[in-house]
């Protein structure tokens, strides 16, 4: 077998997101892999793998259980102690499986299992700190049609996380796994989202020094974001999901009714100016709305000084869209090529902070694998990113060591 032959790791990652992967009987995931855990919106319900790449490996969460996976040409096999991805029986690439974090089986001082407080999705710690999203209320259910938060929060994870439990889990993740970034996301809480998340942010920044990201529905009182910046939030993201207003209304009925799509745009533009270029992201789903609208969304986000976070649509089991088809790989190649071209055109800084690998999406930094013609602007952009990393990464690490 020659797995050293040219294999574009970014293209493999994308194809696995679109097609999923079967598990051969030779695999021993119970002992060799990180536990499959379905938390938050359900995107992390697959298998965590690491695809070797240079200069940084690719972490991804491969779909395993969704209905479309039954037709996947990919399989994971274990041979001679190594894990290999095969396609229609032919070896494609040798990959690694991240081990189960020790802190998953530890308890906080209150007796709460840490894996029910926060989970690793790639190399970052993901935490849904408060109660289930208000759009999942039984009396007026208006949740996003692709989301499974209401099926997970309070079941596979704690419904309400104590601030102390979150801090203790973050400390364990930092010490044991080298985590540098904690990401909080919330549901809709009638406009109180920033108020809910603030105590967690304050405690994490004061007691761990870790980088912190926050993803909440947009606050209509935009001045409230100044308080979040004062607390030390390093990154904000806004999930408006679809650029096409008809698709936004159809698939995000709660957001359409209580917030409006324009509220997401206003918050994105305001905070991008407040935090600075490349510190805010707009999150969208690719594979549902027409591809032309997704390309417009990418250009809009980057034009606002933010970076696009693009989720390849995953029809998660239990959601209203579980029978919806997975996106076409060929379409997604166009989407992610456009993403990187737009980042270059708008000189958006990406990948500057250390050890942040998000397994649920094709990261912006991985967009380079989709570029076919690499002209002077591509190489100028790479040089700029390299210099920014050289400048800021030692400062990030020094700040975290002091905490």
PERA-V546967 format. One record per run of one state. SS is the DSSP state (alpha for helix, beta for strand, coil for the rest). FROM is the first residue (numbers start at 1). LEN is the number of residues. Records with the same first field share a line. If there is no record, write none. Layout:
SS: FROM-LEN ; FROM-LEN
This chain:
coil: 1-8 ; 20-2 ; 24-5 ; 33-14 ; 52-6 ; 63-4 ; 72-2 ; 80-2 ; 88-2 ; 97-5 ; 106-1 ; 108-5 ; 117-2 ; 123-1 ; 128-6 ; 137-1 ; 141-8 ; 154-3 ; 158-5 ; 178-3 ; 186-7 ; 208-3 ; 216-6 ; 231-4 ; 242-3 ; 252-1 ; 259-2 ; 276-4 ; 287-4 ; 304-3 ; 313-16 ; 346-12 ; 359-5 ; 371-5 ; 402-2
alpha: 9-11 ; 29-4 ; 67-5 ; 102-4 ; 114-3 ; 134-3 ; 138-3 ; 149-4 ; 163-15 ; 193-15 ; 222-9 ; 245-7 ; 253-6 ; 261-15 ; 291-13 ; 329-17 ; 364-7 ; 376-26
beta: 22-2 ; 47-5 ; 58-5 ; 74-6 ; 82-6 ; 90-7 ; 107-1 ; 113-1 ; 119-4 ; 124-4 ; 153-1 ; 157-1 ; 181-5 ; 211-5 ; 235-7 ; 280-7 ; 307-6 ; 358-1
